[in-house]
Amino acid sequence: MEKLTIMHVGNALMLRYVGEITLEITGDLKRSLDAELDGNSVGTVVIDLSEVTFMDSSGIGFLVSVNTRMRSAGRSFYLYRLSKPVEKTLGLVQLLQFFQILADETALAAICG
């Protein structure tokens, strides 16, 4: 999946996706995330959404699922640099307050060290 970049920074896992997050891609995103979390001591997951141009309901469901999963495991989950389309979509479904959102590199550095 060439549109997905994954980096480990300390015990944080950073994912960056470029393009549309739709039903066609959410299964691959989930499998990639599961593979990274399996056996790794990841305490925090950060998803960079700055280059996401569109997100459908399955993309929203993916983010909600990851958020719920991480929090129930006692881990942290953050959305980073929301693109305008993603911010608008999450606002329309009233989920902006549901997620912890990092707006810039200073906020990211405080989380990832």
DOLUM-274809 format. One line per 3 residues: number of its first residue (from 1); their letters; for each residue x, y, z of N, C-alpha, C, O. Coordinates in Angstrom, 2 decimals, m for minus. Each point is the difference from the previous one (the first is absolute). Example, Ala and Ser with C-alpha at 12.3 -4.5 7.8 and 13.67 -1.06 7.14 Angstrom:
BEGIN
1	AS	13.19 m5.69 7.80 m0.89 1.19 0.00 0.90 1.20 0.00 1.04 m0.02 0.66  m1.39 1.07 m1.38 0.82 1.19 0.06 m0.77 1.09 0.73 0.51 1.11 0.17
This chain:
BEGIN
1	MEK	0.87 m1.18 0.00 m0.87 1.18 0.00 0.91 1.23 0.00 0.40 0.49 1.06  m0.08 0.00 m2.25 0.98 1.09 m0.15 m0.46 1.33 0.55 0.82 0.90 0.18  m2.09 m0.75 0.10 m0.50 1.27 0.53 0.08 0.07 1.52 m0.36 1.02 0.59
4	LTI	0.83 m2.10 0.04 0.10 m0.06 1.45 1.46 0.00 0.42 0.80 m0.79 m0.50  m0.46 1.69 1.42 1.34 0.05 0.57 m0.13 m0.29 1.49 m0.86 0.57 0.68  1.72 m1.46 m0.18 m0.03 m0.37 1.41 1.37 0.24 0.59 1.02 m0.43 m0.56
7	MHV	m0.98 1.12 1.69 1.25 0.28 0.70 m0.15 m0.31 1.48 m1.06 0.24 0.59  2.12 m0.76 0.01 0.04 m0.17 1.45 0.87 1.11 0.56 1.14 0.18 m0.43  m1.67 0.56 1.39 0.75 1.06 0.68 m0.11 m0.30 1.50 m1.03 0.28 0.61
10	GNA	2.08 m0.85 m0.04 m0.08 m0.45 1.39 m1.04 m1.09 0.10 0.03 m0.97 m0.76  m0.96 1.12 1.71 m1.07 m1.00 0.11 m1.27 0.46 m0.72 m1.09 m0.54 0.23  1.24 1.54 m1.10 m1.14 0.50 m0.77 0.06 m0.55 m1.43 1.08 m0.16 m0.57
13	LML	m2.24 m0.11 0.03 m0.14 m0.45 m1.37 m0.70 1.11 m0.77 m1.09 0.43 0.37  1.73 0.04 m1.44 m0.58 1.06 m0.82 m0.38 m0.56 m1.37 0.82 m0.62 m0.68  m2.07 0.84 0.30 m0.47 m0.40 m1.32 m0.37 1.27 m0.76 m0.62 0.91 0.55
16	RYV	1.00 m0.87 m1.81 m0.37 1.12 m0.86 m0.58 m0.58 m1.28 0.64 m0.81 m0.68  m1.85 1.23 0.36 m0.64 m0.50 m1.21 m0.27 1.17 m0.94 m0.38 1.09 0.44  0.58 m1.33 m1.73 m0.23 1.01 m1.03 m1.10 m0.50 m0.92 0.11 m1.09 m0.57
19	GEI	m1.17 1.86 0.40 m1.09 m0.36 m0.91 m1.33 m0.10 0.72 m0.24 0.68 0.99  m0.62 m1.54 m1.52 m1.35 m0.17 0.55 m0.04 m1.21 0.92 0.53 m1.06 m0.33  m1.17 1.22 1.48 m0.21 m1.13 0.91 m1.46 m0.42 m0.16 m0.92 0.62 0.52
22	TLE	0.75 m1.72 m1.27 m1.33 m0.51 m0.32 m0.06 m1.49 0.31 0.98 m0.61 0.43  m2.13 0.03 m0.65 m0.22 m1.42 0.25 1.07 m0.87 m0.67 0.40 m1.02 0.56  0.05 1.42 m1.74 0.99 m0.78 m0.74 1.35 m0.07 0.71 0.76 m0.93 m0.25
25	ITG	m0.46 1.88 1.11 1.33 0.07 0.61 0.02 m0.30 1.50 1.05 m0.34 0.54  m2.18 0.47 0.15 0.01 m0.13 1.46 0.44 m1.39 0.47 0.64 m0.11 1.05  m0.97 m0.93 m1.78 0.45 m1.35 0.37 1.52 m0.10 m0.02 0.60 m0.58 0.90
28	DLK	0.02 1.15 m1.95 1.46 0.01 m0.09 0.63 0.82 1.11 1.02 m0.39 0.57  m1.63 1.53 m0.25 0.51 0.83 1.09 m0.06 m0.76 1.33 0.95 0.04 0.78  m2.05 m0.72 m0.54 m0.17 m0.77 1.23 1.05 m1.10 0.09 0.62 m0.19 1.04
31	RSL	m0.42 m0.55 m2.14 0.99 m1.08 0.00 1.42 0.55 0.22 0.78 m0.61 0.74  m0.46 1.73 m1.35 1.32 0.60 0.19 0.20 0.43 1.44 1.07 m0.22 0.58  m2.09 0.84 0.00 0.08 0.43 1.40 0.12 m1.20 0.92 0.83 0.00 0.92
34	DAE	m1.64 m1.03 m1.14 0.05 m1.21 0.83 1.39 m0.63 m0.05 0.52 m0.43 1.03  0.08 0.37 m2.21 1.33 m0.59 m0.15 1.04 0.79 0.80 0.91 m0.59 0.58  m1.04 1.91 m0.55 0.94 0.83 0.74 m0.20 m0.10 1.51 0.96 0.05 0.77
37	LDG	m2.22 m0.20 m0.35 m0.30 m0.07 1.43 0.31 m1.38 0.57 0.31 m0.13 1.19  m0.38 m0.90 m2.02 0.20 m1.37 0.45 1.45 m0.23 0.43 0.92 0.04 m0.81  m0.74 m0.27 2.10 1.32 m0.29 0.51 0.89 1.20 0.24 1.12 m0.15 0.49
40	NSV	m1.58 1.33 m0.82 0.80 1.20 0.23 m0.51 0.72 1.24 m1.19 m0.05 0.32  2.08 0.72 0.38 m0.40 0.75 1.19 m0.38 1.43 m0.38 0.70 0.95 0.35  m1.79 m0.83 m1.08 m0.48 1.30 m0.44 m0.95 0.55 1.05 m1.01 m0.62 0.31
43	GTV	1.35 1.79 0.25 m0.86 0.63 0.99 m0.91 1.05 m0.59 m1.02 0.36 0.59  1.41 0.15 m1.76 m0.73 1.10 m0.62 m0.08 m0.23 m1.51 0.98 m0.40 m0.63  m2.15 0.65 0.06 m0.17 m0.01 m1.45 m0.43 1.40 m0.43 m0.91 0.58 0.58
46	VID	1.60 m0.07 m1.60 m0.32 1.32 m0.56 m0.26 m0.21 m1.49 0.83 m0.58 m0.70  m1.97 1.07 0.22 m0.30 m0.09 m1.43 m0.02 1.41 m0.59 m0.81 0.84 0.39  1.72 m0.61 m1.34 0.11 1.28 m0.70 m1.01 0.00 m1.14 0.09 m0.81 m0.92
49	LSE	m1.05 1.72 0.99 m1.06 0.08 m1.00 0.11 1.25 m0.87 m0.97 0.41 m0.64  2.15 0.20 0.62 0.17 1.27 m0.72 m0.16 m0.14 m1.51 m0.33 0.98 m0.67  0.57 m2.17 0.13 m0.10 m0.19 m1.45 m1.19 m0.87 m0.40 m0.05 m0.51 m1.12
52	VTF	m0.91 0.35 2.02 m1.20 m0.77 m0.33 m0.99 0.94 m0.66 m0.40 1.02 0.57  m0.01 m1.36 m1.79 m0.86 0.89 m0.79 m1.48 m0.29 0.18 m0.84 0.85 m0.31  0.51 m2.05 0.80 m1.40 m0.39 0.19 m0.03 m1.17 0.97 0.91 m0.83 0.02
55	MDS	m1.98 0.76 0.78 m0.17 m1.12 0.90 m1.48 m0.33 0.07 m0.81 0.87 0.30  0.46 m2.15 m0.57 m1.39 m0.40 0.07 m0.30 m0.59 1.38 0.84 0.05 0.90  m2.04 m0.61 m0.74 m0.42 m0.50 1.31 0.88 m1.16 0.49 0.18 m0.16 1.20
58	SGI	0.36 m0.63 m2.12 0.88 m1.09 0.45 1.32 0.56 0.53 0.60 m0.58 0.90  m0.14 1.69 m1.45 1.19 0.66 0.51 m0.24 0.55 1.40 0.86 m0.11 0.88  m2.03 0.71 m0.69 m0.38 0.49 1.33 m0.06 m1.17 0.97 0.50 0.08 1.12
61	GFL	m1.13 m1.17 m1.55 m0.11 m1.19 0.84 1.37 m0.56 0.37 0.20 m0.45 1.13  0.73 0.46 m2.07 1.37 m0.46 0.26 0.63 0.83 1.11 0.59 m0.56 0.93  m0.69 1.88 m1.03 0.60 0.89 1.01 m0.65 m0.20 1.37 0.69 m0.05 1.02
64	VSV	m2.01 m0.07 m0.99 m0.71 m0.23 1.26 0.43 m1.32 0.62 0.23 m0.09 1.21  m0.11 m0.94 m2.04 0.41 m1.32 0.46 1.41 0.02 0.59 0.24 m0.57 1.07  0.69 1.21 m1.76 1.38 0.08 0.50 0.03 0.78 1.31 0.68 m0.40 0.94
67	NTR	m1.41 1.50 m0.87 m0.06 0.81 1.22 m0.50 m0.84 1.18 0.60 m0.01 1.07  m1.70 m0.70 m1.29 m0.60 m0.82 1.05 0.94 m1.13 0.42 0.19 m0.26 1.19  0.40 m0.39 m2.18 0.92 m1.11 0.27 1.22 0.45 0.81 0.38 m0.64 0.97
70	MRS	0.22 1.74 m1.38 1.20 0.49 0.68 m0.33 0.41 1.43 0.73 m0.35 0.93  m1.80 1.08 m0.75 m0.36 0.49 1.34 m0.35 m1.16 0.93 0.36 0.03 1.18  m1.07 m1.06 m1.70 m0.33 m1.12 0.88 1.23 m0.82 0.37 m0.02 m0.73 0.98
73	AGR	1.08 0.85 m1.76 1.25 m0.69 0.32 0.92 0.88 0.86 1.13 m0.37 0.29  m1.63 1.55 0.10 0.81 0.90 0.81 1.06 0.74 m0.79 0.99 0.48 0.56  m1.18 m0.39 m1.86 0.95 0.68 m0.88 m0.60 1.32 m0.49 m1.18 0.27 0.20
76	SFY	1.99 0.54 m0.84 m0.44 1.30 m0.50 m0.19 m0.03 m1.51 0.69 m0.72 m0.72  m1.65 1.52 0.26 m0.26 0.12 m1.43 m0.25 1.46 m0.34 m0.76 0.68 0.69  1.41 m0.22 m1.74 m0.13 1.40 m0.42 m0.17 0.09 m1.51 0.56 m0.79 m0.75
79	LYR	m1.34 1.76 0.34 m0.05 0.40 m1.40 0.91 1.21 m0.12 0.04 0.86 0.88  0.70 m0.80 m1.98 0.99 1.06 m0.19 m0.26 0.75 m1.30 m0.21 m0.60 m1.05  0.22 1.91 1.14 m0.14 0.90 m1.15 m1.14 m0.40 m0.94 0.24 m0.49 m1.10
82	LSK	m1.46 0.70 1.55 m1.16 m0.33 m0.83 m0.03 0.86 m1.25 0.18 1.21 0.06  m0.42 m1.86 m1.20 m0.21 0.77 m1.23 m1.37 0.67 0.12 m0.82 m0.39 0.83  0.57 1.39 m1.65 m1.30 0.70 0.04 m1.16 m0.96 m0.27 m1.00 0.06 0.72
85	PVE	1.09 m0.96 m1.73 m1.11 m0.92 m0.22 m0.26 m0.93 1.20 m1.16 m0.28 0.32  2.22 m0.19 0.32 m0.17 m0.89 1.16 m0.59 0.78 1.18 m0.88 m0.50 0.69  1.37 1.70 m0.47 m0.53 0.82 1.09 m1.49 0.28 m0.22 m0.79 m0.05 0.95
88	KTL	0.42 0.35 m2.18 m1.40 0.27 m0.31 m0.85 m1.25 0.23 m1.08 0.08 0.59  1.55 m1.23 m1.07 m0.74 m1.26 0.15 m0.19 m0.35 1.48 m1.11 m0.31 0.42  2.18 0.37 0.35 m0.10 m0.33 1.43 m0.87 1.01 0.74 m0.68 m0.35 0.96
91	GLV	0.70 1.59 m1.41 m0.86 1.02 0.59 m1.47 m0.26 m0.29 m0.85 0.17 0.87  0.55 m0.58 m2.09 m1.39 m0.28 m0.40 m0.61 m1.14 0.82 m1.19 0.02 0.30  2.01 m1.01 0.04 m0.51 m1.14 0.78 0.28 0.18 1.50 m0.14 m0.94 0.79
94	QLL	0.54 2.15 m0.43 0.22 0.41 1.39 0.98 m0.91 0.74 m0.26 m0.43 1.13  1.41 0.14 m1.79 1.01 m0.85 0.62 1.31 0.73 0.31 0.96 m0.62 0.46  m0.90 1.92 m0.72 1.25 0.71 0.26 0.40 m0.07 1.48 1.18 m0.08 0.31
97	QFF	m2.15 0.12 0.59 0.31 m0.08 1.43 0.25 m1.43 0.47 0.54 m0.22 1.08  m0.94 m0.76 m1.89 0.21 m1.41 0.34 1.48 m0.37 m0.05 0.47 m0.84 0.77  0.26 1.47 m1.68 1.41 m0.30 m0.21 0.90 1.03 0.67 m0.38 1.16 0.19
100	QIL	1.58 m1.60 0.15 1.04 0.94 0.41 0.73 0.39 m1.29 0.48 m0.86 m0.73  m0.41 2.16 0.47 0.55 0.48 m1.26 1.24 0.85 0.26 m0.02 0.92 0.83  1.10 m1.25 m1.55 1.24 0.77 0.07 0.04 0.88 m1.24 m0.07 m0.50 m1.13
103	ADE	0.20 1.80 1.34 m0.08 0.93 m1.13 1.34 0.27 m0.67 0.04 0.34 m1.19  1.08 m0.48 1.94 1.27 0.39 m0.57 1.15 m0.84 0.56 m0.20 m0.87 0.85  1.40 1.16 m1.35 1.18 m0.77 0.40 0.36 0.17 1.47 0.54 m0.93 0.61
106	TAL	m0.84 2.08 m0.04 0.28 0.21 1.43 m0.83 m0.95 0.84 0.51 m0.62 0.94  m1.79 0.50 m1.27 m0.87 m0.93 0.73 0.45 m1.44 m0.23 m0.04 m0.81 0.92  0.46 0.49 m2.12 0.49 m1.34 m0.31 1.26 m0.32 0.79 0.14 m1.09 0.55
109	AAI	0.78 2.04 m0.49 1.26 m0.21 0.72 m0.27 m0.25 1.48 0.72 m0.78 0.63  m1.73 1.43 m0.06 m0.33 m0.20 1.40 m0.50 m1.44 0.25 0.19 m0.54 1.09  m0.81 m0.06 m2.09 m0.54 m1.36 0.12 1.10 m1.04 m0.27 0.15 m0.96 0.75
112	CG	0.59 1.18 m1.83 0.97 m1.00 m0.44 1.39 0.19 0.57 0.85 m0.90 m0.07  m0.62 2.07 0.65 1.32 0.25 0.58 0.99 0.25 m1.07 1.17 0.23 0.28
